[in-house]
Each structure stands twice: as C-alpha cells, then as structure tokens.
Amino acid sequence: MVQPSKTSDVSSRIWLTVLVCGLGYFVDIYDLILFSIVRPESLRAIGVLPSQLQDASEIILNAQMVGMLLGGLLFGVLADRRGRLSVLLGSILMYSIMNIANAFVTTVPMYAAFRFLSGVGLAGELGVAITLVSEVMPKHSRGYGTTIVASMGILGAVGAYVVHQMSDWRVAFIIGGVMGLCLLVMRVRVRESGMFNRMEDSPVARGNILMILKKHRLGTYLSSVAIGVPIWFVIGILVTFAPEFTKEGGGSLDVVAGQAVMWAYVGLASGDLVSGLLSQFLKSRRRTILVFPLMTTGTVAWYLFTPAKSAYLTYLQTAALGFSAGYWAVFVTTAAEQFGTNLRATVATTIPNVVRGGLMPALLMFAALRKSDSILLTGQPLVSGAIIVGCVSLIIAFVGLIFIKETYGKELDYLEH
C-alpha cells in the first residue's frame, strides 16, 4: 500500500488552514452585514417606534464599532503573545455565540451590548487569519492563500442577504452562529504557525503596541492604514447611501439599500480575487494597490456624475465600485508583511479596524459638507460632500502608497527588536 508523502500531508494541512480561515471570514462578514440588512425589521420587532429607529440604530452601530476597535487591539496583541490559532478560534467562538444571542434580544440596550461583544469577536477574525495563512504558506504563493480567504469572506454578505430573504431575522442570526460553531469542528487538523512556534523561546517582546509607536515603524503603520482608506469611503458612504444619491440625481426611487450592498459585495469579492491574482502575476503588491485606487477614482466619478439613473444602473455601479475597491486582501496582506513575527498579528488585526473606524470621521465630514451651502460644488449636496471626502480619501491612499515598501516574496521569519 502506497503511503501519502510528507509533502502531500503538509500541503493538505496548509490548504485546510486556508479553508478554515476563509470560512471563518465568511461568517464574520455574514454577521457584520446581517445587522445592516435586518436592522429596521429587528428594531420594529422589539418595539422601537419609527420615529426612534435612527437613534436606536446609531446607538447599536456605535456600540459595534467601539467593540471592533477594542477587539482589534485585544485579539492582535493576544495572537502575538498566545498564538494565532487559539486566538482565531476564540474569535470565531465569541462572535458565533453573540450571533445566536442577537436572535433573542428584547431591548435596545441588550441589542447594543450584544453587538458590542459581537464587534469585539468580529475584529479578531481577518487580521489573525491573514497572519496565520501568510506564515504557513510558501513566500512566493502566500498571495493566493490570502486572496482565497478574503474572497470567501466577502461572499458572506451575499449569504446574509440570501438567508434573510428566506427566513425571519432571528433565524438568520441563529444560522450565522451555528455556521461559526461548525467551523470549530474543522480545526482538528489545523496547526499553529511554525514561525510563531520558533519565536516562543525568544526573549523579544511580543504584541507590544509601544514598539509600533517608534518613529521608524509608526510611518510604515500609518502608511499601511492610509492605503485602505478609500475602501470604506466607497462602502460606508457611496454604497450605504445609494438610494439617496440616486434620488438626488433625479433617478429611480426604487433602489433598495440591501440590494445595493449585496451587489457591492459581489464586486468586492471579484475585486479581491482579481487583485490577489494580479499581485502574484505582477510579483508586486505596490503596483497592484496603485491600479485599484486609480480604478476607484474612475468609478466614483461615473457613479456621482451620472444623472437620472435607473435602479438597475445604480446596482451595476455599486458592483463596479465594489470591484474597484476590492483590494482588501492585498491591503491586509501588505500590512502583515511589513512587520516581524512578534508584531505581525497586532498590526494585521488593528490596521483593518482602524480603517473601519476611520469611517466615523469621514461620515462626520460628509454630514457637515452636505449641510453647508458655502461648499456646494454642484447643485447636489450629497454629491458635493462625496466629491470632497472622496478626494481626501484617495489623496491619503496615494500618499501612503509612496512610503509603503514592496513585500512580494519577502521572508517573514524574522523578529522586530
């Protein structure tokens, strides 16, 4: 009887790791987007009056965002100190339980508390998953692994929309939680990163956030944040307010926010797949990142300056916006590759959540601009505000890219001192 080779066994474990991380991110995005999809229905079900929907939504969303910011720091530091695999599984367990708990909320404070805890758990998934996959795969092919993880994850938004169409909001939350718990069964053959294991005997500090604040690292960290800023401008402003942008331009009144989000995430998944493959083909992360913000500039202009749009054209444009902003996988992979093993998970986990958190000041800026008559670039307040915020976001990304080092094929088995 022919025995399987050791190389074949190692390869199967690597791809199992990629699969588990990808499915974990799928459930992560499913949960993150599901709340946006079921928000009006779920709030009405627990007795929130129509006049109170906006206030209640803001309380819950802010609680979730604070949870994600704190969770990004917590899980990143723990992953560098305790191990990638255990923290990844802890993250999955936490947001799975909270997903199920969300199905049984009866008040806004309870909803906010569970979304806060969900946010803490959700924050740890992507960065730790990208770190683990980056460290277990061969250096010249790790882009394929991280691309698969991100592409599978983004499709979680589509899954959330489809599940909600077929079920009640409480059932949709329970399904998300059960999917996460099922992932824990798949962990049996997943192994810890060898790079982390080799670091355990070293006296070097691990997960020390103060090390990132040193001058020669802080610039790299901020530049890594900067290149991701346009992604959440596109999703958090242009796609979220697709019905309002279409209406302001004299277009269809039939645009459904949930469908706009779904098509945007279909575009994001496609963009993540293409950007990851392109970075492997070009053998360059920097050139790939340059291509996508340039595309984003064009699609944003098309979206904002097309008058009298139909609902179908709006959905097509949100898909195009998603595709052009679909360099999330390359963005997070590049961030992870900039730093040594003892800081990598901290960086890869906090940077995406800092970018997400950056949506808050962007929204405040957008709100102030659209209400200001003195800065009306067009006859449309929403478009005028979006033009300015978009320009600022894209400029920040292009400046950040100047200071980012090329990391394709970089050896990651080293420590920061």
C-alpha positions in Angstrom: 0.0 0.0 0.0 1.4 3.4 -1.0 1.7 5.8 1.9 0.9 9.5 1.3 4.1 11.6 1.2 5.0 14.0 4.0 4.9 16.9 1.4 1.4 16.0 0.4 0.3 15.9 4.1 1.8 19.3 4.8 0.2 20.7 1.7 -3.3 19.4 2.7 -2.9 20.9 6.1 -1.9 24.3 4.6 -5.0 24.3 2.4 -7.2 23.2 5.2 -5.9 26.2 7.2 -6.8 28.4 4.2 -10.3 26.9 4.0 -11.0 27.3 7.8 -9.8 30.9 7.7 -11.8 31.7 4.6 -15.0 30.1 6.1 -14.3 32.0 9.3 -14.2 35.3 7.5 -17.3 34.3 5.5 -19.2 34.0 8.8 -17.5 37.2 10.1 -18.8 39.3 7.1 -22.2 37.5 7.3 -22.6 38.7 10.8 -21.3 42.2 10.2 -23.6 42.8 7.2 -26.6 40.9 8.6 -27.3 43.6 11.2 -27.4 46.3 8.5 -29.9 44.1 6.5 -32.2 43.2 9.3 -31.9 46.5 11.3 -35.3 48.1 10.5 -37.2 44.8 10.8 -35.5 43.7 14.0 -35.8 47.0 15.8 -39.5 47.2 15.0 -39.9 43.7 16.3 -38.5 44.7 19.7 -40.9 47.7 20.0 -38.8 50.6 18.6 -41.1 53.2 17.1 -40.5 54.5 13.6 -39.5 57.9 15.0 -36.8 56.2 17.2 -35.3 54.0 14.5 -32.5 56.3 13.6 -31.4 57.0 17.2 -31.6 53.3 18.1 -29.6 52.3 15.0 -26.9 54.8 15.8 -26.6 53.6 19.4 -26.2 49.9 18.3 -23.9 50.7 15.4 -21.6 52.8 17.5 -21.5 50.1 20.2 -20.5 47.6 17.5 -17.8 49.9 16.1 -16.3 50.6 19.6 -16.3 46.8 20.1 -14.4 46.3 16.8 -11.8 48.9 17.7 -11.2 47.4 21.1 -11.3 43.8 19.7 -8.8 44.6 17.0 -6.2 45.6 19.6 -7.1 42.9 22.1 -7.0 39.9 19.6 -4.0 41.3 17.8 -1.9 41.5 20.9 -3.1 38.1 22.1 -2.3 36.5 18.8 1.3 37.7 19.0 1.6 36.6 22.6 -0.5 33.4 22.8 -0.6 32.1 19.3 -2.5 32.7 16.0 -4.6 29.6 16.1 -6.0 29.7 19.6 -6.9 33.4 19.2 -8.5 32.8 15.8 -10.7 30.1 17.3 -11.5 32.3 20.3 -12.7 35.0 17.9 -14.9 32.6 16.0 -16.4 31.2 19.2 -17.1 34.6 20.6 -18.9 36.1 17.6 -20.8 32.8 16.9 -22.3 32.8 20.4 -23.1 36.5 20.2 -24.7 35.9 16.8 -27.1 33.4 18.4 -27.6 35.8 21.4 -28.7 38.5 18.9 -31.7 36.4 18.0 -33.1 36.8 21.5 -32.8 40.5 22.1 -35.8 42.3 23.5 -34.5 45.8 24.2 -32.2 48.4 22.5 -29.6 48.3 25.4 -29.5 44.5 25.2 -29.1 44.7 21.4 -26.3 47.2 21.8 -24.5 45.1 24.4 -24.6 42.0 22.2 -23.5 44.0 19.1 -20.6 45.4 21.2 -19.5 41.9 22.1 -20.0 40.7 18.5 -17.8 43.6 17.4 -15.0 42.5 19.7 -15.1 39.0 18.3 -15.5 40.1 14.7 -12.5 42.3 14.9 -10.1 39.4 15.5 -11.0 37.3 12.5 -9.5 38.8 9.4 -6.1 40.0 10.7 -5.3 36.8 12.6 -6.5 34.7 9.7 -4.3 36.6 7.2 -1.3 36.4 9.6 -1.7 32.6 10.0 -2.1 32.0 6.3 0.8 34.3 5.4 3.0 32.4 7.8 2.1 28.8 6.9 2.3 29.3 3.1 5.4 29.4 0.9 6.5 33.0 0.5 6.0 33.3 -3.3 2.5 31.8 -3.2 1.0 33.2 0.0 -0.9 35.8 -2.0 -3.1 33.0 -3.4 -4.0 31.9 0.1 -4.8 35.3 1.5 -6.8 36.1 -1.7 -8.9 33.0 -1.2 -9.6 33.9 2.5 -10.7 37.4 1.6 -12.8 36.4 -1.4 -14.6 33.7 0.5 -15.2 36.2 3.3 -16.7 38.9 1.2 -19.3 36.5 -0.1 -20.6 36.3 3.4 -22.5 39.5 2.6 -24.3 37.8 -0.2 -25.0 34.8 2.1 -26.5 37.1 4.7 -28.8 38.7 2.1 -30.0 35.4 0.7 -30.6 33.8 4.1 -32.6 36.8 5.2 -34.7 36.6 2.1 -35.6 33.1 3.0 -36.1 33.5 6.8 -37.0 35.7 9.7 -34.3 37.9 11.2 -34.0 35.8 14.4 -33.5 32.6 12.3 -30.9 34.4 10.2 -28.8 35.3 13.3 -29.1 31.7 14.6 -27.9 30.3 11.3 -24.9 32.6 11.4 -24.0 31.4 14.9 -24.4 27.8 14.1 -22.2 28.1 11.0 -19.5 29.6 13.2 -19.7 26.8 15.7 -19.5 24.2 13.0 -16.2 25.7 12.0 -14.7 24.8 15.3 -15.1 21.1 14.4 -12.9 21.6 11.3 -10.0 22.9 13.5 -8.8 19.3 14.3 -6.0 19.2 11.7 -5.2 22.9 11.6 -1.8 23.6 13.1 -0.2 26.7 14.7 2.2 28.8 12.6 5.7 27.4 12.7 7.1 31.0 12.7 5.2 31.7 15.9 6.4 28.4 17.5 10.0 29.3 16.7 9.5 32.7 18.3 8.3 31.3 21.7 11.8 30.7 23.0 13.0 34.2 22.1 13.1 36.8 24.8 11.9 39.5 22.4 8.8 41.5 23.3 5.6 40.2 21.6 2.5 42.2 20.8 3.9 45.3 22.3 1.9 48.2 20.8 4.6 50.7 22.1 7.1 49.2 19.6 4.8 50.2 16.7 4.9 53.8 18.0 8.6 54.1 17.4 9.4 56.6 14.6 10.8 54.1 12.1 7.7 51.8 12.5 5.0 54.4 13.0 5.4 55.8 9.5 5.0 52.3 8.0 2.0 51.6 10.2 0.2 54.9 9.2 1.0 54.4 5.5 -0.5 50.9 5.8 -3.6 52.4 7.2 -3.7 55.1 4.6 -3.8 52.8 1.5 -7.1 51.2 2.8 -9.0 54.5 3.5 -10.8 54.6 0.1 -12.3 51.2 0.6 -14.5 52.2 3.5 -15.4 55.6 1.9 -16.8 53.6 -1.0 -18.7 51.1 1.1 -19.7 53.3 4.1 -20.8 56.4 2.1 -21.3 55.8 -1.6 -22.9 52.3 -1.3 -24.7 52.8 2.0 -26.5 55.9 0.7 -27.1 54.6 -2.8 -30.9 55.2 -2.7 -30.2 58.8 -1.6 -27.6 59.5 -4.2 -29.8 58.1 -7.0 -32.8 60.1 -5.8 -30.8 63.4 -5.6 -29.7 62.9 -9.2 -33.2 62.6 -10.4 -33.1 58.9 -10.7 -35.2 55.9 -9.6 -36.9 55.9 -6.3 -36.9 52.1 -6.3 -33.3 51.5 -5.2 -33.2 49.1 -2.2 -30.2 49.7 0.1 -29.9 46.0 0.9 -29.6 45.1 -2.8 -27.0 47.9 -3.4 -24.9 46.5 -0.5 -25.2 42.9 -1.8 -24.1 43.9 -5.4 -21.2 46.0 -3.9 -20.0 42.9 -2.0 -20.3 40.7 -5.1 -18.0 43.3 -6.7 -15.7 43.3 -3.7 -15.3 39.5 -3.8 -14.5 39.7 -7.5 -12.1 42.5 -7.0 -10.3 40.7 -4.1 -9.9 37.7 -6.3 -8.5 39.7 -9.3 -6.3 41.9 -7.1 -4.8 38.9 -5.4 -4.1 37.1 -8.6 -2.7 40.3 -10.2 -0.3 40.8 -7.3 1.0 37.3 -7.9 1.2 37.9 -11.7 2.9 41.3 -11.4 5.0 40.0 -8.4 4.2 43.3 -6.8 1.8 44.4 -4.0 2.5 48.1 -4.6 1.7 48.2 -8.3 -1.5 46.2 -7.7 -2.6 48.6 -5.0 -1.9 51.5 -7.3 -4.1 50.1 -10.0 -7.2 49.7 -7.8 -7.4 53.2 -6.3 -6.9 54.6 -9.8 -9.9 52.4 -10.9 -11.8 53.7 -7.8 -11.3 57.3 -8.9 -12.9 56.5 -12.3 -15.8 54.5 -10.9 -16.5 57.1 -8.2 -16.7 59.8 -10.9 -19.0 57.7 -13.0 -21.3 57.0 -10.0 -21.5 60.6 -8.8 -21.9 62.3 -12.2 -24.5 60.0 -13.9 -27.9 61.7 -13.8 -31.4 60.2 -13.8 -30.2 56.6 -13.1 -32.4 53.6 -13.1 -32.3 51.2 -10.1 -30.5 48.6 -12.3 -27.8 51.1 -13.3 -27.3 52.0 -9.7 -26.8 48.3 -8.8 -24.4 48.0 -11.7 -22.4 51.0 -10.5 -22.3 49.7 -6.9 -20.9 46.4 -8.2 -18.3 48.4 -10.1 -17.5 50.5 -7.1 -17.1 47.3 -5.1 -14.8 45.7 -7.7 -12.5 48.8 -7.8 -12.3 48.9 -4.0 -11.7 45.2 -3.9 -8.1 45.2 -2.9 -8.9 44.4 0.8 -6.9 41.2 0.7 -3.8 42.7 -0.8 -4.1 45.7 1.6 -4.2 43.5 4.7 -1.6 41.1 3.4 0.7 44.0 2.6 0.2 45.3 6.1 1.0 41.9 7.6 4.2 41.6 5.5 5.6 45.0 6.7 6.3 43.7 10.2 8.2 41.0 12.0 6.6 37.9 13.6 6.4 39.3 17.1 4.2 42.3 15.9 2.6 40.9 12.8 -0.8 39.8 14.2 -1.1 43.1 16.2 -0.6 45.1 13.0 -2.7 42.9 10.7 -5.6 43.0 13.2 -5.5 46.6 14.2 -5.0 48.2 10.8 -8.2 46.9 9.2 -10.2 48.0 12.2 -8.5 51.5 12.3 -9.5 51.8 8.6 -13.1 50.8 9.5 -13.0 53.2 12.4 -11.9 55.9 10.1 -15.4 55.8 8.6 -16.7 57.7 11.6 -14.7 61.0 10.9 -15.4 60.5 7.2 -19.2 60.4 7.9 -19.0 63.4 10.2 -17.1 65.3 7.4 -19.6 64.2 4.8 -22.6 65.2 7.0 -21.1 68.7 7.7 -20.3 69.2 4.0 -23.7 68.2 2.7 -25.3 70.7 5.1 -23.1 73.5 4.2 -24.3 75.9 1.5 -20.8 77.6 1.3 -19.2 74.4 -0.1 -21.7 73.4 -2.7 -19.6 72.2 -5.7 -22.7 71.1 -7.6 -26.4 71.6 -7.2 -26.5 68.4 -5.2 -25.4 68.5 -1.6 -24.8 64.7 -1.3 -22.6 64.7 -4.4 -20.7 67.8 -3.3 -19.9 66.3 0.1 -18.9 62.9 -1.5 -16.6 64.6 -4.0 -14.6 66.3 -1.2 -14.5 63.3 1.1 -13.6 61.1 -1.8 -10.8 63.3 -2.9 -9.3 63.5 0.6 -9.6 59.6 0.9 -7.9 59.0 -2.4 -5.1 61.5 -1.8 -4.4 59.9 1.6 -4.1 56.5 -0.1 -1.8 57.7 -2.9 0.5 59.4 -0.4 0.5 56.3 1.9 1.5 54.2 -1.1 4.6 56.3 -1.7 6.0 55.2 1.7 5.0 51.5 1.5 7.8 49.0 0.8 7.3 46.2 -1.7 6.8 42.9 0.2 6.1 40.4 -2.5 8.1 37.3 -1.8 9.5 38.8 1.4 10.9 36.4 4.0 8.6 36.8 7.1 10.5 34.7 9.6 12.2 37.5 11.5 11.6 39.5 14.7 11.4 43.2 15.5 13.8 44.4 18.2 
